[in-house]
């Protein structure tokens, strides 16, 4: 008869019309007998974990939380299923409306009690972690597995990322791994949406808006695109991105920025200790994920944002990048990317004062002169980006910084400013055998040439013309023996802190 009773019990617990009082009675019974809920009864435990407890009365919720605590402390064999059940509630439930066996609507349940349900989920997770100290190591793989695909609804992604970040508050040992997970997903979104695609989508949306002020869904009023500099995070429901992946990225980046702001500020004041700790975690993620990724446009702004809180952080970040750049043990491509970041950061971060810009220029230019000293007499003293990539990247960083900052460098006392720029001895850099003007991208070279001519620092045009006459495409042998033309410039236009395209 036991089997029949067991089947009856399973049937009762699986009944969607089960009453709150019945659930409470059963949970009460099971709490008293968790010692018997061994691995052999995992089928029963599985049914208990499927109970729709979150959408029940407060009494059911409290009884269920008590049951979870008793269960995992007595039978750690059920820890993973319990964690899976909790994490599965980190996204809004789906509502499917069927008509004649066809799903006519499949959308997120935007239930008003959603935020309360999320609070309860976090209480459940904290309860489990209190009873089982090893919870974090079992939880992390489950958080990775459950991360929604990037083509899921914006709301689903938004809720999941928001809930992941909430976990870091009470399980701080997981913060670095959770930030890594989120930023890795953001990077995938970012590289899937090139800037050109975002611009095209915005333009198309703007055009269709102006032609007919249509209110159809999918056509949103687009505001004029402003340069976003990362140190101002704004959010408005009307500011949707036309590109669907860019819209998801925009929402998730806004959540990440808010999180950074909240962690670093206590009662509206910057908390130095919290900020330094978070900065260390973010730099670690930056090194692991961002530096090796070419062509990300937006995700790297989390570093720009945290550095905007305090000059000391911006200086620490520049110092960190400088160490990457001039360490010969780092792969050449990482050194070059570090150079791009230094140039772009110095050029674009308005919160970095001129005194810091000068200190960095001194460091970079001195290194360049030493590099020229070592190379100009050697066998490798010729123009070759494969041999001298980090050098060219540094040149481009310096030229780019000068383009954006020369007015501030000359501001106040023109004679003193000019004397400083002359002391950098650009003429020697431009004239050296390594010929940086040939490798750096033309837009940077032309602007640098115009500025240096205006202030009579160096006359670049003779060299530019000679380079143009000598410009021969690099030809390498393809796999089939065919000759393949390749671009001569692997330094292509990667300026990681170029204007931020996302609207929020």
SVG drawing of the C-alpha trace seen along z (x, -y; Angstrom):
<svg xmlns="http://www.w3.org/2000/svg" viewBox="-9 -83 83 85">
<polyline fill="none" stroke="black" stroke-width="0.4" points="0.0,0.0 3.0,-2.3 3.4,-2.8 -0.2,-3.8 0.1,-6.3 3.2,-7.7 1.5,-8.1 -1.4,-9.8 0.9,-12.2 2.7,-13.1 -0.6,-13.6 -1.8,-15.9 1.4,-18.0 1.3,-18.4 -2.3,-19.5 -2.5,-23.2 -5.6,-23.7 -3.9,-22.7 -4.9,-25.0 -2.4,-27.0 -3.5,-25.2 -2.7,-21.8 0.8,-23.0 1.5,-24.3 0.5,-21.0 2.6,-19.0 5.6,-21.3 5.2,-21.1 5.3,-17.3 8.3,-17.2 10.2,-19.7 9.8,-17.3 11.1,-14.4 13.9,-15.8 16.1,-13.0 14.2,-10.6 14.3,-12.7 17.5,-10.9 18.7,-10.5 16.2,-7.6 13.4,-10.1 14.7,-12.7 11.6,-12.3 9.5,-13.5 12.0,-16.4 11.8,-17.3 8.0,-17.7 8.4,-19.8 10.9,-22.1 8.4,-22.5 5.6,-23.8 4.6,-27.3 5.4,-28.6 6.4,-32.2 3.0,-33.1 1.3,-31.9 0.4,-33.5 3.0,-34.9 2.4,-31.9 3.3,-29.4 6.4,-31.4 7.7,-31.5 7.0,-27.7 8.7,-27.0 11.8,-29.0 11.9,-27.0 11.6,-23.8 14.5,-24.7 16.8,-25.5 16.0,-22.2 16.3,-20.2 19.8,-21.5 21.2,-21.3 20.0,-17.7 20.5,-16.5 23.2,-18.4 22.6,-15.9 19.7,-18.2 21.7,-21.4 22.1,-21.7 18.4,-21.1 17.5,-23.7 19.9,-26.3 18.7,-25.5 15.1,-26.1 15.9,-29.4 18.0,-30.7 15.3,-29.7 13.1,-32.3 15.6,-35.1 13.7,-35.9 10.0,-36.8 7.8,-33.7 6.6,-33.4 2.9,-33.6 1.8,-31.6 -1.6,-32.1 -2.7,-29.3 -5.5,-29.3 -6.2,-26.2 -2.9,-24.7 -1.0,-27.7 1.0,-30.0 -0.5,-33.4 1.3,-35.2 4.5,-34.4 5.6,-37.3 7.1,-38.1 4.7,-38.2 5.1,-41.8 3.4,-40.9 3.4,-43.7 4.6,-41.2 7.7,-40.4 10.1,-42.6 8.7,-41.1 9.2,-37.6 12.8,-38.5 13.3,-39.7 12.0,-36.3 14.3,-34.4 17.3,-36.3 16.0,-35.4 15.8,-31.8 19.4,-31.9 20.7,-33.6 18.9,-30.9 20.6,-28.1 24.0,-29.8 23.6,-30.2 23.0,-26.5 25.6,-25.3 28.8,-27.5 30.0,-25.9 27.0,-27.3 29.0,-29.8 31.1,-27.2 28.0,-25.2 26.0,-28.2 28.4,-29.8 28.1,-27.1 24.3,-27.3 24.4,-31.1 26.5,-30.5 24.2,-27.8 21.0,-29.8 22.2,-33.0 19.6,-33.8 20.6,-33.8 21.2,-37.3 18.2,-37.1 15.8,-36.6 13.6,-39.5 15.1,-42.7 13.1,-42.3 14.4,-38.7 18.0,-39.8 17.5,-42.9 16.0,-40.9 18.6,-38.2 21.6,-40.6 20.0,-42.7 19.5,-39.6 23.1,-38.4 24.4,-41.7 22.2,-41.5 23.8,-38.1 27.2,-39.9 25.9,-42.0 25.4,-39.0 27.9,-36.5 30.9,-38.9 33.3,-36.0 31.4,-35.6 31.6,-39.2 34.6,-38.9 33.2,-35.8 29.7,-37.3 31.2,-40.6 33.2,-38.4 30.2,-36.5 28.1,-39.6 30.9,-41.5 31.6,-38.5 28.0,-38.4 28.0,-42.2 31.1,-41.8 29.3,-39.3 26.5,-41.7 28.9,-44.6 31.0,-42.9 27.7,-41.6 26.6,-45.3 29.3,-47.3 29.0,-51.0 28.2,-51.4 25.2,-49.1 23.9,-51.1 24.3,-54.4 22.6,-53.0 19.7,-51.7 19.3,-55.0 19.4,-56.9 16.7,-54.6 14.5,-55.0 15.0,-58.8 14.1,-59.0 11.0,-57.0 10.1,-59.1 10.4,-62.4 8.6,-61.1 5.5,-60.0 5.0,-60.5 3.8,-57.0 2.8,-55.6 3.1,-52.0 5.0,-49.7 8.6,-49.5 8.9,-53.2 10.0,-55.2 10.7,-58.9 14.4,-59.2 16.1,-62.1 19.1,-63.7 22.2,-61.6 24.4,-63.2 27.9,-62.3 27.8,-60.2 30.9,-60.3 30.2,-57.5 30.6,-59.8 26.9,-60.8 24.5,-57.9 21.0,-58.9 17.9,-56.7 14.7,-57.4 12.0,-55.0 11.5,-57.0 15.2,-56.7 15.1,-53.4 17.8,-52.2 16.6,-51.3 19.0,-48.3 17.5,-45.5 20.9,-44.2 22.1,-47.7 18.9,-48.3 19.7,-45.2 23.3,-46.3 22.1,-49.8 19.8,-48.5 22.4,-46.1 25.2,-48.7 22.9,-51.1 22.3,-48.4 26.1,-47.9 26.8,-51.6 24.1,-52.0 25.6,-49.0 29.1,-50.6 27.7,-53.9 25.8,-52.2 28.7,-50.1 31.1,-53.1 28.7,-55.5 27.4,-55.2 24.8,-57.8 25.6,-59.8 29.3,-60.1 32.2,-58.3 33.4,-55.4 37.1,-55.0 37.5,-51.5 34.5,-50.1 35.6,-51.9 39.2,-50.6 37.9,-47.0 35.5,-47.3 38.2,-49.0 40.5,-46.0 37.8,-43.6 37.0,-45.6 40.7,-45.9 41.0,-42.2 38.0,-41.7 39.4,-44.3 42.7,-42.5 41.1,-39.1 38.3,-40.0 38.5,-43.5 42.1,-43.9 42.2,-40.8 39.0,-41.8 39.3,-43.9 36.4,-46.0 34.3,-46.4 32.8,-49.9 30.9,-50.3 31.6,-47.7 35.0,-49.1 33.3,-52.3 32.8,-50.6 36.5,-51.5 36.0,-55.0 33.0,-55.4 34.7,-54.2 37.8,-56.2 35.7,-59.3 34.9,-59.1 38.4,-59.9 41.6,-61.1 43.6,-58.6 41.8,-55.8 42.3,-57.3 46.0,-57.6 46.1,-54.1 44.4,-52.9 46.9,-54.8 49.8,-53.4 48.3,-49.9 48.1,-50.4 51.6,-51.8 53.0,-48.7 51.2,-46.6 52.5,-48.6 56.2,-48.7 56.6,-45.2 58.3,-43.2 57.0,-39.9 53.4,-40.8 52.2,-39.7 52.7,-42.5 49.0,-42.7 48.2,-43.3 50.9,-46.0 49.4,-47.7 45.9,-47.6 47.2,-49.1 48.7,-51.9 45.3,-52.5 43.6,-52.7 46.1,-55.2 45.8,-57.5 42.0,-57.3 41.7,-57.7 44.0,-60.8 42.3,-62.3 38.7,-61.8 38.5,-61.8 37.7,-65.4 38.2,-64.6 41.9,-64.1 43.7,-67.4 46.5,-68.8 49.2,-68.0 48.4,-64.3 48.3,-64.5 51.8,-66.0 53.1,-63.4 51.8,-60.7 53.2,-62.3 56.6,-62.6 56.6,-59.0 55.5,-57.8 57.7,-60.2 60.8,-59.3 60.2,-55.7 59.8,-56.4 63.2,-58.2 64.9,-55.4 63.3,-52.9 64.7,-55.0 68.1,-55.1 68.1,-51.3 66.8,-50.7 68.3,-53.4 71.7,-51.8 70.6,-48.2 69.7,-45.8 65.9,-46.2 65.9,-50.0 63.3,-50.0 59.5,-50.5 57.8,-47.3 54.7,-47.1 55.3,-43.4 58.7,-44.2 57.8,-47.5 54.0,-47.3 54.1,-48.6 56.3,-51.6 53.9,-52.6 50.9,-52.2 52.7,-54.5 53.3,-57.1 49.7,-56.9 48.6,-57.4 50.8,-60.4 49.7,-62.0 46.0,-61.3 46.4,-62.9 48.1,-66.0 45.2,-66.4 42.6,-66.5 44.6,-68.2 47.0,-70.7 44.7,-73.7 44.8,-72.9 48.5,-72.2 49.0,-75.7 46.4,-77.4 47.3,-80.1 51.0,-80.7 51.5,-80.1 55.3,-80.5 55.6,-78.0 53.3,-75.6 55.2,-75.8 58.5,-75.3 57.0,-72.1 55.9,-70.8 59.2,-71.6 61.0,-69.7 59.1,-66.5 61.3,-66.7 58.6,-65.4 61.0,-66.1 63.3,-63.3 60.4,-60.9 58.9,-61.8 62.2,-61.7 63.5,-58.4 64.1,-55.3 61.1,-53.6 58.9,-56.2 55.8,-56.2 53.8,-58.5 53.8,-55.7 52.1,-53.3 49.8,-55.4 46.3,-55.9 46.0,-58.7 43.3,-60.7 45.5,-60.9 48.6,-61.7 46.9,-64.5 45.5,-66.2 48.9,-65.8 50.7,-67.3 48.3,-70.3 48.7,-71.1 52.5,-70.6 52.8,-72.9 50.6,-75.5 52.8,-75.8 56.0,-75.1 56.9,-72.0 57.8,-69.8 57.0,-69.9 55.5,-66.4 54.3,-67.0 57.5,-66.2 57.6,-62.8 53.8,-62.2 54.2,-62.9 57.2,-60.6 55.3,-57.9 52.3,-58.3 54.6,-57.9 56.1,-54.7 52.9,-53.3 52.9,-49.7 50.3,-47.2 51.8,-44.4 51.4,-41.1 51.6,-37.8 51.1,-34.3 47.7,-32.8 47.1,-29.2 46.7,-28.1 49.9,-29.9 47.8,-32.9 49.0,-36.4 46.8,-38.1 46.8,-41.9 46.6,-42.8 46.2,-46.1 49.5,-47.6 48.1,-48.9 47.2,-46.5 46.9,-49.6 43.6,-50.3 41.3,-52.9 40.7,-51.4 40.1,-54.2 38.3,-52.5 36.8,-55.7 35.4,-57.2 31.9,-58.7 29.5,-56.4 26.6,-55.6 24.1,-54.1 21.4,-56.6 20.7,-55.9"/>
</svg>
